[in-house]
Amino acid sequence: MFLSLTVISVVAAAVLALVSGVTAEPIRMADQKKTEAALKAVLPEFSRSEEVEIEGMACTKVYDAADQFVGMAVSAVSHKGFGGDLNVMFGFNPEGDITGYQVLKTSETPGLGAKAGEWFQKDGKGAVVGMNPGKNNIKVKKDGGEVDAISGSTITSRAFCDAVEQAYNAFQKGGLN
């Protein structure tokens, strides 16, 4: 009995390792394509980009054809979401205004917290696009801020605002030079 279970376990582990090896590259490529699409969605047109890491966050500075700084994208992760981590890429212009955002990964409740992908967009009810975290109080209204929370998902909304704060802090440290 012991020998049979050991053989089954070894075979199962080998199959899982093989499947993991086969799927790792396609998953990495899909994540890379999603990140590239997010960059184009959150930033103005650019000719050159430069990847940097600031406070453990992946950041991309972008420049126009005249090599002038036109913006920066920051991928921030809030660990305060209702369903787990909320990974969001934010774009900032040189003045620090939010030019756009894309939710990269989320485990929030479908139909509620998962609405974060649209809720905070420019035409959304809790719009943060166009706001400047240095000038605006980007917290949910329940916490004294200016942002309308997603109905029934205050925790997710707070996590989103936390991600904005993290991203803006990184922008301040690396986007102004």
N, C-alpha and C positions, 0 to 999 in steps of 0.2 A: 504494500500500500504506500509506504513512504517513498520508495523508488519510483512508483508510477506518478505520484504527485510532483516529485522533483523533476522528472522528465517533462511533464506537462508544463510546469512553471518555466523551465529553461526554454522550451519551444515557444511558449507564449511571449516571454521576454524578448527572444530573438526576433519574432515576427513584429512586435511593437517597435523595436529598435529599427528594423528595416523600413517599416511604414513611416516612422519619424524622419528617417534619413531621406526618403523619397519625397516627402511633402515639405520639408524645411525650405528648400529653395523656391518652390512656387509660392509659399506663404510670404517669404521675404520679398520676392518680386512684387506681389500684390500690395504689400505694405508700402513698398517704395513708390509704386504708381499712385497709390492713394495720397502719399505725402507730396508728390510732385503736383498732383491735381489740386491739393489743398493750397500749396504755395501760389499757384496761379489764381486761385479763387480769393485769397485774402490780401494779396499785394497788387500794387499797380504794375503796369508793364515794366520789365527790366531787361537789361542787356547782359549783366554779369551778376553772379551771386557768390557769396562767401559764407561757408558754414563755420560756425563757432559754437563753443559750449560755454554757457554762462550759468553759474550756480547749478550745474548738473542738468540744465535744460538745453535741448537742441535748438539752436537759433540759426537763422539764415538772413544775412544782410544782403540787400540788393541795391544795384547801382544802375543808372541809365547809361545811354551811349556816351555821354560826356563825362562819365565816371563820377557822377554826383550821387550821393546817398539818397535813395528814394523811399526806403522803408526797411522794415525788419519783421520777420516772422518768428514767433516763439511758440514752441510746443510745451505746454504746461500740463502737469498732472495733479489733480486734486484728489486726495485720498478721503475726502469727506462726503462722497456721493452715497446715496441711499443703497445702491446696489454694488458699490465698490468704487474703483478708480474711474475718474472722468478725465480723459486725455483730449485736450483741445488745442488747436493751432490758432493763434491770433496774429493778425497783421497790424502793424503800426506804421503810420507815416512819420516823417522826421520830427513833427511837432508832438508826437505821442498820441494822436487820435487813433482809435481802433478803426481800421479800414475794412475789416472782415474777420470772420472766424469759421472754422470747420471742426466739427467733433470728429476726432480720429478713432477713438475707442470709448465705448461706454457699456456698462452693465446695468443701466437704469431700467426701470419698469416700462415695458412697452405700453404706449398709449398715455403715459404720464411723464416720467422723467426723461424718456427717450425723445420727448418733444424739444429738448434743448437744442437740437440741430436747427430748428426753425424759429423757436420762440424769441431768441435774443437777436435775430437778424434785423436789418434796417427797417423792414416793414412789419416786424413782429411786435407782439404786445409788450414785450419786455426789452425792446431794442436797446442794445449797447453800441452797435456799429455807429460810428460818428462821435461817440463820447470819448473824452480824454480822462483816464483814471487819475491823472494828476489834478484835474479841475473838477471832475464829477465824483460824487459819492457812489461808487459802484458796489452797492450792497442792496439786498432786497429791502423793500419798504418796511417790512416787519422789523427790520434791524436798524431803521432810521435812514436807509439809503434811497436811491432814486429809481431802482429797478423793480418792475412788476414781476413777482415770482410766478412760476408756472403753477396754474391752479392744481392743487392737490400734491404738489411736488416742491415744497419749500426747501427740503433738504438738498435736492438736486440743484435748485436755484442758488442756494448758498454755496454749494460746491463749485458751480459755474463761476460765481463771483470771486471765490477763492482762487480759481485758476486765472481769472483776469488779473487779480492782484499779483500773483506770482509772475505772470508773463510781463506785466508792466514793470515790476521791479527788475527783471532781467533786461528789459529794454532800456531802462534808465542806466543800468551799469554798462551796457555794451552798444546801444544804438545811437548814442549821441556823439560818437567819435568816428 
